[in-house]
Amino acid sequence: MERLERSGRCLRAALARGRVRRRLPALLLAIAVLGSALKDSDLVPDTPLRNKRNPLNVYFVKLAWAWTLWLLLPFIALTTYELARSKFLYGRTKSALLALRRLGALLVGTAVWYVCTELFVYVENLTGECSLQAKPGQPPRLYASKRECHQDSGVWNGFDISGHCFLLSYCAMMILEEVAVLEAVSVDRSSKLRVVINVLFVSLCFLTAVWVFMFLCTALYFHDFSQKLLGVLIEHALGREQASAWLVARSCSGLLSAVELEQKSSDVAEISWSKSNFL
């Protein structure tokens, strides 16, 4: 338990004041550019990660949003409930309702993930064509989608926006956005709740490291530069828009702003009271 506590403190210190959260978009963009340059220059060594069937890709990246949701759901629920009880002095019912409202951010994130995934598939189908040798005596068949082409063992050539670059950066930024709430949460060190929150927090940080590492592998081994760049830029644009339209109001950013406002109001009231007594 002591090792877990130390790990949690070190990670919270590293993530303090949102420095990592603010710098990660630029880091991911740089990885996409430099990784593509190395790939185009044939400077990338041949490793098992080049294979799309490697375990990390099959069991983690393919299920990236599920892994992210699985850990964020309890983390958001517990931290929001505790923050509402300790900082805002809400009752159990109001605290639970606030936690449910914050969980709505994950519903919005799921909708964004689904719409973007379908959009990427649509663009690839719209811009592609199937490379397949026609059978003797039969006219060439026109294929409407990548799936139909693959069913006949053909190769589909279309503009494949990197869903991995989009999803991995999206999951990493979502996690960093949500764990920022720990700056305002204070739990007794001897309580079981603190242990649970620390386990979830350390797990989320480890998951973020996996997503960034797999983002690097995608940049080095898969997709063209323009496909990766567009995937990252779409995530950055949607992430910034979502943060301003939803997360600031209902997720950890909004809660932290509310805590800071409450603290400033208390400080102003205390200063005013002190001045009035002095006069």
Phi, psi and omega per residue, in radians:
M1 nan -0.655 3.132
E2 -1.129 -0.669 3.103
R3 -1.132 -0.690 3.097
L4 -1.108 -0.724 3.133
E5 -1.105 -0.749 3.115
R6 -1.118 -0.716 3.113
S7 -1.087 -0.736 3.115
G8 -1.092 -0.728 3.134
R9 -1.138 -0.744 -3.137
C10 -1.113 -0.731 -3.128
L11 -1.208 -0.674 3.104
R12 -1.129 -0.660 3.098
A13 -1.135 -0.675 3.139
A14 -1.183 -0.559 -3.104
L15 -1.656 0.054 -3.068
A16 -1.054 2.499 3.061
R17 1.074 0.268 2.992
G18 1.248 0.326 -3.099
R19 -1.112 -0.785 3.137
V20 -1.124 -0.724 -3.117
R21 -1.093 -0.657 -3.129
R22 -1.323 -0.529 -3.064
R23 -1.598 -0.311 -3.068
L24 -1.071 -0.733 3.113
P25 -0.972 -0.757 3.116
A26 -1.161 -0.638 3.115
L27 -1.132 -0.765 3.138
L28 -1.125 -0.692 3.106
L29 -1.118 -0.715 3.111
A30 -1.142 -0.684 3.100
I31 -1.083 -0.743 -3.140
A32 -1.096 -0.725 -3.119
V33 -1.225 -0.894 -3.093
L34 -1.195 -0.679 3.106
G35 -1.098 -0.694 3.099
S36 -1.148 -0.683 3.118
A37 -1.109 -0.731 3.098
L38 -1.147 -0.700 3.125
K39 -1.121 -0.785 -3.129
D40 -1.195 -0.419 3.135
S41 -1.591 0.051 -3.118
D42 0.990 0.691 3.131
L43 -1.796 0.053 -3.090
V44 -1.575 2.213 3.141
P45 -1.194 2.679 3.124
D46 -1.425 1.979 -3.117
T47 -2.257 2.909 3.079
P48 -1.031 -0.356 3.141
L49 -1.215 -0.260 3.079
R50 -1.209 -0.428 -3.129
N51 -1.391 2.199 -3.130
K52 -1.127 -0.310 -3.126
R53 -1.610 0.217 3.107
N54 -1.145 2.596 -3.021
P55 -0.975 -0.680 3.140
L56 -1.078 -0.690 -3.133
N57 -1.258 -0.717 -3.073
V58 -1.267 -0.805 -2.995
Y59 -1.688 -0.239 3.130
F60 -2.024 -1.044 -3.032
V61 -1.131 -0.749 3.138
K62 -1.080 -0.445 -3.132
L63 -2.020 0.513 -3.015
A64 -1.027 -0.801 -3.098
W65 -1.196 -0.601 3.095
A66 -1.145 -0.774 3.079
W67 -1.047 -0.765 -3.117
T68 -1.111 -0.778 3.129
L69 -1.127 -0.729 -3.066
W70 -1.025 -0.614 3.134
L71 -1.596 -0.579 -3.094
L72 -1.283 -0.584 -3.103
L73 -0.977 -0.995 3.123
P74 -1.186 -0.576 -3.135
F75 -1.111 -0.821 -3.137
I76 -1.128 -0.753 -3.112
A77 -1.085 -0.821 -3.082
L78 -1.226 -0.799 -3.093
T79 -1.194 -0.657 3.131
T80 -1.184 -0.752 3.128
Y81 -1.071 -0.793 -3.127
E82 -1.165 -0.694 3.123
L83 -1.127 -0.717 3.140
A84 -1.136 -0.655 -3.129
R85 -1.291 -0.728 -3.013
S86 -1.501 -0.695 -3.062
K87 -1.626 -0.772 -3.085
F88 -1.632 -0.170 3.139
L89 1.022 0.660 3.090
Y90 -1.360 2.766 3.002
G91 -1.355 3.102 -3.086
R92 -1.099 -0.753 -3.090
T93 -1.149 -0.824 -3.128
K94 -1.161 -0.614 3.107
S95 -1.156 -0.726 3.117
A96 -1.131 -0.671 3.118
L97 -1.162 -0.646 3.098
L98 -1.154 -0.678 3.095
A99 -1.106 -0.719 3.110
L100 -1.127 -0.651 3.130
R101 -1.137 -0.692 3.105
R102 -1.191 -0.605 3.106
L103 -1.116 -0.357 3.074
G104 -1.078 -0.419 3.092
A105 -1.079 -0.583 3.119
L106 -1.241 -0.549 3.058
L107 -1.140 -0.730 3.090
V108 -1.117 -0.749 3.113
G109 -1.078 -0.687 3.105
T110 -1.129 -0.712 3.117
A111 -1.119 -0.720 3.112
V112 -1.093 -0.787 3.125
W113 -1.023 -0.807 -3.086
Y114 -1.160 -0.812 -3.115
V115 -1.092 -0.757 -3.134
C116 -1.159 -0.696 3.104
T117 -1.065 -0.798 3.114
E118 -1.135 -0.632 3.120
L119 -1.138 -0.727 3.131
F120 -1.108 -0.720 3.108
V121 -1.120 -0.722 -3.138
Y122 -1.101 -0.755 3.140
V123 -1.111 -0.736 -3.138
E124 -1.141 -0.705 3.099
N125 -1.172 -0.638 -3.094
L126 -1.232 -0.589 -3.027
T127 -1.736 -0.034 -3.007
G128 -1.854 2.984 3.025
E129 -2.555 2.734 -3.047
C130 -1.649 2.235 3.060
S131 -1.686 1.861 -3.090
L132 -2.669 2.264 -3.131
Q133 -1.277 2.176 -3.117
A134 -1.225 2.575 3.103
K135 -1.243 2.549 -3.130
P136 -0.996 2.314 3.104
G137 1.458 -0.001 3.139
Q138 -2.065 2.436 3.116
P139 -1.206 2.644 3.104
P140 -1.041 2.419 3.141
R141 -1.630 2.450 3.067
L142 -1.625 2.234 -3.116
Y143 -1.851 2.363 -3.090
A144 -1.595 -0.287 -3.061
S145 -2.597 2.844 3.101
K146 -1.109 -0.652 -3.127
R147 -1.095 -0.787 3.124
E148 -1.083 -0.687 3.135
C149 -1.113 -0.765 -3.126
H150 -1.204 -0.507 3.108
Q151 -1.117 -0.489 3.085
D152 -1.737 0.319 3.103
S153 1.115 0.555 3.084
G154 -1.641 3.054 3.110
V155 -2.012 2.138 -3.108
W156 -1.621 2.171 3.128
N157 -1.927 1.767 3.135
G158 -2.493 3.051 3.111
F159 -1.445 1.790 -3.038
D160 -1.713 1.597 3.076
I161 -1.021 2.302 -3.036
S162 -1.172 1.754 3.069
G163 -1.163 -0.531 3.116
H164 -1.164 -0.789 3.110
C165 -1.059 -0.731 3.114
F166 -1.130 -0.911 -3.018
L167 -1.183 -0.766 -3.099
L168 -1.146 -0.731 3.100
S169 -1.206 -0.626 3.129
Y170 -1.124 -0.788 3.132
C171 -1.144 -0.756 -3.137
A172 -1.088 -0.768 -3.135
M173 -1.199 -0.643 3.099
M174 -1.088 -0.757 3.138
I175 -1.109 -0.831 -3.121
L176 -1.114 -0.583 3.103
E177 -1.135 -0.696 -3.051
E178 -1.423 -0.632 -3.117
V179 -1.262 -0.198 3.117
A180 -1.076 -0.325 -3.116
V181 -1.131 -0.353 -3.133
L182 -1.108 -0.313 3.085
E183 -1.087 -0.439 -3.076
A184 -1.904 -0.171 -3.089
V185 -1.587 2.272 3.069
S186 -2.213 2.094 -3.109
V187 -2.181 2.467 3.113
D188 -0.985 2.283 -3.061
R189 -1.066 -0.463 -3.094
S190 -1.527 -0.061 -3.073
S191 -1.462 2.638 3.102
K192 -1.187 -0.512 3.138
L193 -1.071 -0.681 3.126
R194 -1.103 -0.669 3.113
V195 -1.111 -0.789 -3.130
V196 -1.095 -0.785 -3.141
I197 -1.111 -0.696 3.115
N198 -1.122 -0.722 3.111
V199 -1.071 -0.791 3.141
L200 -1.149 -0.719 -3.116
F201 -1.127 -0.834 3.126
V202 -1.106 -0.695 3.116
S203 -1.108 -0.705 3.125
L204 -1.166 -0.670 3.096
C205 -1.153 -0.711 3.084
F206 -1.097 -0.728 3.136
L207 -1.110 -0.682 3.096
T208 -1.078 -0.708 3.100
A209 -1.105 -0.670 3.091
V210 -1.114 -0.756 -3.127
W211 -1.116 -0.713 3.129
V212 -1.171 -0.697 3.115
F213 -1.115 -0.754 3.127
M214 -1.231 -0.494 3.008
F215 -1.092 -0.744 3.084
L216 -1.068 -0.749 3.118
C217 -1.100 -0.692 3.094
T218 -1.102 -0.739 3.138
A219 -1.129 -0.560 -3.084
L220 -1.470 -0.545 -2.931
Y221 -2.068 -0.353 -2.972
F222 -2.272 2.711 3.028
H223 1.173 2.801 3.020
D224 -1.455 2.872 -3.102
F225 -1.036 -0.801 -3.097
S226 -1.116 -0.606 3.135
Q227 -1.190 -0.732 3.114
K228 -1.215 -0.749 -3.123
L229 -1.068 -0.753 -3.133
L230 -1.148 -0.679 3.100
G231 -1.062 -0.747 3.134
V232 -1.192 -0.752 -3.107
L233 -1.147 -0.640 3.085
I234 -1.105 -0.745 3.114
E235 -1.097 -0.775 -3.123
H236 -1.087 -0.731 -3.129
A237 -1.168 -0.809 -3.132
L238 -1.192 -0.686 3.141
G239 -1.100 -0.717 3.128
R240 -1.201 -0.685 3.125
E241 -1.185 -0.734 3.140
Q242 -1.155 -0.666 3.138
A243 -1.094 -0.697 -3.108
S244 -1.353 -0.591 -3.045
A245 -1.562 -0.478 -3.023
W246 -2.292 -0.941 -2.981
L247 -1.140 -0.639 3.139
V248 -1.116 -0.583 -3.091
A249 -1.458 -0.572 -2.950
R250 -2.233 -0.150 3.124
S251 -1.880 -2.738 -2.997
C252 -1.087 -0.576 -3.131
S253 -1.067 -0.759 3.107
G254 -1.146 -0.681 3.128
L255 -1.161 -0.748 3.130
L256 -1.107 -0.682 3.103
S257 -1.104 -0.702 3.130
A258 -1.144 -0.708 3.113
V259 -1.113 -0.786 3.130
E260 -1.090 -0.698 3.128
L261 -1.129 -0.720 3.137
E262 -1.121 -0.728 3.133
Q263 -1.135 -0.730 3.119
K264 -1.120 -0.691 3.126
S265 -1.110 -0.710 3.119
S266 -1.124 -0.727 3.135
D267 -1.120 -0.737 3.135
V268 -1.127 -0.725 3.140
A269 -1.131 -0.686 -3.141
E270 -1.172 -0.716 3.114
I271 -1.122 -0.757 3.135
S272 -1.085 -0.715 3.135
W273 -1.128 -0.713 3.140
S274 -1.121 -0.721 3.138
K275 -1.133 -0.717 -3.123
S276 -1.142 -0.646 3.086
N277 -1.207 -0.631 -3.122
F278 -1.180 -0.692 3.127
L279 -1.251 nan nan
